[in-house]
């Protein structure tokens, strides 16, 4: 379940998927498709994928901070503003739903370590017309045999644009929950993230989504990757300490944490750096 191997295998599987046209765009699609990765190494690091590690770090921290503002994430991905209805906030942002429900999830574990009720709902019932309909329906955590596992259920998942970031985001959120359990005296390691998508798909023609099947083929064939250390929960004091580390790495700041040190991320330019800091205050 090495993340890069799982990713290549998923992309390959999409080539044999059903052909469909959704919102005027041609796609290849697998229905009720499931992937599973080990959350201690959740970052796709295939060179050919050219993943924005800076954005992955920032988005995870942004979600875990409970943020939904365009201003606080735009410095890390200029195009993301296009998904906002009013240019200020995101209707479908996961952050507010996460921080609203996180206390419940932690209480559920405090009450019963083996609970099956540690669930968050991300989907908005009867959503209005919006550019930002949430892709995730629900997230569940289960503690078994010393491992914390995460089950992520999505209505729709773009194998190129979304999956690498979703794997990372929910692994980081799981790490934050694992730190809570550790601080309650429980022995805990990060287990598996299982993502189930109603529609797992790829767009087959280059559009505003910025990729086509030739890019996908390049990733499948390529073996070049960055090797990085697995996350070590003992490096972090708690949920907030992990979030601070993610923000620091995204901003290009030095940190005494060893995790993800392999990814050298230069500081944002002065203007973007100031915008990011101002937005986070």
C-alpha positions as CSV (number, residue, x, y, z in Angstrom):
1,X,0.0,0.0,0.0
2,X,2.9,2.4,-0.8
3,X,1.2,5.6,-1.9
4,X,3.1,6.0,-5.2
5,X,2.4,2.4,-6.2
6,X,-1.3,2.8,-5.3
7,X,-1.5,6.0,-7.3
8,X,0.1,4.5,-10.4
9,X,-2.2,1.5,-10.2
10,X,-5.3,3.7,-9.8
11,X,-4.4,5.9,-12.8
12,X,-3.8,2.7,-14.9
13,X,-7.3,1.4,-13.8
14,X,-8.9,4.6,-15.0
15,X,-7.9,3.9,-18.6
16,X,-10.2,0.9,-18.7
17,X,-13.0,2.8,-17.1
18,X,-16.4,3.6,-18.6
19,X,-16.6,6.5,-21.0
20,X,-19.0,9.2,-20.1
21,X,-19.7,12.9,-20.6
22,X,-20.2,15.0,-17.5
23,X,-21.0,18.7,-17.6
24,X,-19.8,18.7,-21.2
25,X,-16.5,17.0,-20.5
26,X,-15.4,13.5,-21.6
27,X,-14.2,11.3,-18.8
28,X,-13.1,7.8,-18.0
29,X,-14.8,6.5,-14.9
30,X,-14.9,3.7,-12.4
31,X,-17.9,3.5,-10.1
32,X,-17.7,2.7,-6.4
33,X,-13.9,2.6,-6.7
34,X,-11.8,2.1,-3.6
35,X,-8.2,2.9,-2.8
36,X,-6.2,2.3,0.3
37,X,-2.9,3.8,1.5
38,X,-0.8,3.8,4.6
39,X,-1.3,7.2,6.4
40,X,2.2,7.4,7.8
41,X,3.4,8.0,4.2
42,X,0.5,9.8,2.5
43,X,2.2,12.2,0.1
44,X,2.4,11.3,-3.6
45,X,6.0,12.1,-4.5
46,X,6.3,10.9,-8.1
47,X,8.4,13.4,-10.0
48,X,6.2,13.3,-13.1
49,X,3.1,14.1,-11.2
50,X,4.6,17.5,-10.3
51,X,2.4,17.8,-7.2
52,X,2.4,21.1,-5.4
53,X,3.8,20.1,-2.1
54,X,3.4,23.7,-0.8
55,X,-0.3,23.6,-1.6
56,X,-0.7,20.1,-0.1
57,X,0.8,21.4,3.2
58,X,-1.2,24.6,3.2
59,X,-4.5,23.0,2.3
60,X,-4.2,20.4,5.1
61,X,-3.3,23.1,7.6
62,X,-6.1,25.4,6.3
63,X,-8.7,22.6,6.7
64,X,-7.5,21.6,10.1
65,X,-7.6,25.3,11.2
66,X,-11.3,25.5,10.3
67,X,-10.7,28.1,7.6
68,X,-13.0,28.8,4.6
69,X,-11.5,32.1,3.4
70,X,-10.2,32.6,-0.1
71,X,-7.5,35.1,1.1
72,X,-5.8,32.5,3.4
73,X,-5.4,29.8,0.8
74,X,-5.1,31.8,-2.5
75,X,-1.3,32.6,-2.0
76,X,-0.7,28.8,-2.3
77,X,-2.9,28.2,-5.4
78,X,-4.0,31.2,-7.4
79,X,-6.6,29.2,-9.4
80,X,-8.5,28.0,-6.4
81,X,-10.4,31.4,-6.2
82,X,-12.4,30.3,-9.3
83,X,-14.3,27.9,-7.0
84,X,-15.6,30.6,-4.7
85,X,-19.1,32.0,-5.4
86,X,-18.3,35.5,-4.0
87,X,-14.5,35.7,-4.1
88,X,-14.3,35.7,-0.3
89,X,-15.4,32.3,1.0
90,X,-15.8,28.7,-0.2
91,X,-19.3,27.2,0.3
92,X,-18.0,23.7,0.4
93,X,-14.8,24.2,2.4
94,X,-14.2,21.3,4.7
95,X,-12.5,23.3,7.5
96,X,-15.7,24.7,9.3
97,X,-17.3,21.3,9.2
98,X,-14.2,19.6,10.6
99,X,-13.6,22.0,13.5
100,X,-17.4,22.0,14.4
101,X,-17.4,18.2,14.6
102,X,-13.9,17.4,15.9
103,X,-14.9,17.8,19.5
104,X,-17.7,15.3,19.0
105,X,-15.3,12.8,17.4
106,X,-12.7,13.2,20.3
107,X,-15.5,12.8,22.9
108,X,-16.6,9.6,21.1
109,X,-13.1,8.1,21.5
110,X,-12.8,9.3,25.0
111,X,-16.1,7.5,25.9
112,X,-15.2,4.3,23.9
113,X,-11.8,3.8,22.3
114,X,-13.4,1.2,20.0
115,X,-16.4,3.3,19.0
116,X,-18.0,3.1,15.6
117,X,-19.5,6.5,16.0
118,X,-16.5,8.7,15.3
119,X,-18.0,10.1,12.2
120,X,-18.0,13.6,10.5
121,X,-20.4,14.6,7.8
122,X,-18.9,17.0,5.2
123,X,-21.8,16.9,2.7
124,X,-24.3,19.8,3.0
125,X,-27.9,18.6,2.8
126,X,-29.8,20.1,-0.2
127,X,-26.9,22.3,-1.4
128,X,-27.8,25.4,-3.4
129,X,-26.4,26.1,-6.9
130,X,-22.7,26.7,-6.2
131,X,-19.3,26.4,-7.7
132,X,-18.1,24.5,-4.7
133,X,-20.3,21.5,-3.9
134,X,-18.4,19.3,-1.4
135,X,-16.9,16.1,-2.9
136,X,-16.6,14.3,0.5
137,X,-19.8,12.9,2.0
138,X,-18.4,11.6,5.3
139,X,-15.3,10.5,7.2
140,X,-15.1,7.8,9.9
141,X,-12.3,6.8,12.2
142,X,-11.8,3.4,13.8
143,X,-9.2,2.4,16.4
144,X,-8.3,-1.3,16.1
145,X,-5.2,-3.2,17.4
146,X,-3.3,0.0,18.2
147,X,-3.9,1.6,14.8
148,X,-6.2,4.5,13.9
149,X,-7.9,3.9,10.5
150,X,-9.8,6.4,8.4
151,X,-12.7,5.7,6.0
152,X,-13.4,8.5,3.6
153,X,-16.5,8.3,1.4
154,X,-16.7,10.7,-1.6
155,X,-19.5,11.3,-4.1
156,X,-16.9,12.3,-6.8
157,X,-13.1,12.2,-7.0
158,X,-10.8,13.4,-9.8
159,X,-7.9,10.9,-9.8
160,X,-5.5,13.5,-11.0
161,X,-6.5,16.8,-9.4
162,X,-8.1,15.6,-6.1
163,X,-6.8,12.2,-4.9
164,X,-3.2,13.1,-4.0
165,X,-4.4,16.1,-1.9
166,X,-7.4,14.2,-0.4
167,X,-5.1,11.4,0.7
168,X,-2.8,13.9,2.4
169,X,-5.5,16.0,3.9
170,X,-7.4,13.2,5.6
171,X,-4.1,11.5,6.7
172,X,-3.1,14.8,8.4
173,X,-6.5,15.1,10.1
174,X,-6.2,11.5,11.2
175,X,-2.7,12.3,12.6
176,X,-4.2,15.1,14.6
177,X,-6.8,12.7,16.1
178,X,-4.1,10.1,16.8
179,X,-2.2,12.7,18.8
180,X,-5.3,13.3,20.9
181,X,-5.5,9.6,21.6
182,X,-1.8,9.4,22.4
183,X,-2.1,12.3,24.8
184,X,-4.9,10.3,26.5
185,X,-2.4,7.5,27.2
186,X,-3.3,5.2,24.3
187,X,-0.7,3.5,22.2
188,X,-1.6,4.5,18.7
189,X,-0.1,4.4,15.2
190,X,-1.5,5.7,12.0
191,X,-3.2,2.9,10.1
192,X,-4.8,2.9,6.7
193,X,-6.9,5.5,4.8
194,X,-9.6,3.8,2.7
195,X,-11.1,6.2,0.1
196,X,-14.3,5.1,-1.6
197,X,-15.5,7.2,-4.5
198,X,-19.0,7.0,-6.1
199,X,-17.3,8.3,-9.3
200,X,-13.5,7.9,-9.6
201,X,-12.6,9.6,-12.8
202,X,-10.2,11.3,-15.2
203,X,-10.9,13.9,-17.8
204,X,-9.6,12.6,-21.1
205,X,-9.1,16.0,-22.9
206,X,-7.0,18.9,-21.8
207,X,-9.4,21.6,-20.5
208,X,-9.2,24.2,-17.7
209,X,-8.5,21.2,-15.4
210,X,-4.9,21.4,-16.8
211,X,-4.1,17.8,-17.7
212,X,-5.0,15.1,-20.2
213,X,-4.3,11.4,-20.6
214,X,-0.8,12.0,-22.0
215,X,0.2,13.5,-18.6
216,X,-1.4,10.5,-16.9
217,X,0.6,8.0,-19.0
218,X,3.8,9.8,-18.1
219,X,3.2,9.3,-14.4
220,X,2.3,5.6,-14.9
221,X,5.5,5.0,-16.7
222,X,7.8,7.0,-14.5
223,X,9.6,5.6,-11.5
224,X,11.3,8.7,-10.3
225,X,10.2,9.8,-6.8
226,X,11.2,11.6,-3.7
227,X,11.7,9.3,-0.7
228,X,10.8,10.8,2.6
229,X,10.6,9.8,6.2
230,X,7.3,8.4,7.6
231,X,5.5,10.7,10.0
232,X,6.6,10.1,13.5
233,X,3.8,11.1,15.9
234,X,6.3,11.5,18.8
235,X,7.7,14.6,17.1
236,X,4.5,16.5,17.7
237,X,2.9,17.6,21.0
238,X,-0.7,17.7,19.8
239,X,-3.1,18.6,17.0
240,X,-2.1,22.3,17.0
241,X,1.6,21.5,16.9
242,X,1.0,19.4,13.8
243,X,-1.0,22.2,12.2
244,X,1.7,24.7,13.0
245,X,4.3,22.5,11.4
246,X,2.3,22.2,8.2
247,X,1.8,26.0,8.0
248,X,5.6,26.5,8.6
249,X,6.6,24.1,5.8
250,X,4.0,25.6,3.4
251,X,5.4,29.1,4.1
252,X,9.0,28.0,3.6
253,X,10.0,28.5,7.2
254,X,12.6,26.5,9.0
255,X,11.3,24.0,11.5
256,X,13.0,21.7,14.0
257,X,10.7,18.8,13.0
258,X,12.3,16.1,11.0
259,X,9.2,15.1,9.1
260,X,9.1,16.3,5.4
261,X,12.5,17.8,5.7
262,X,13.3,16.1,2.4
263,X,11.0,18.6,0.6
264,X,12.9,21.9,0.3
265,X,10.3,24.6,-0.1
266,X,11.5,28.1,-0.7
267,X,9.8,31.0,1.1
268,X,6.9,32.7,-0.6
269,X,7.9,36.0,-2.3
270,X,7.6,39.0,0.0
271,X,4.2,40.1,-1.2
272,X,2.6,36.7,-1.1
273,X,4.4,36.0,2.2
274,X,2.9,39.1,3.8
275,X,-0.6,38.3,2.4
276,X,-0.4,34.8,3.8
277,X,0.7,35.9,7.2
278,X,-1.9,38.7,7.4
279,X,-4.7,36.3,6.3
280,X,-3.7,33.8,9.1
281,X,-3.9,36.4,11.9
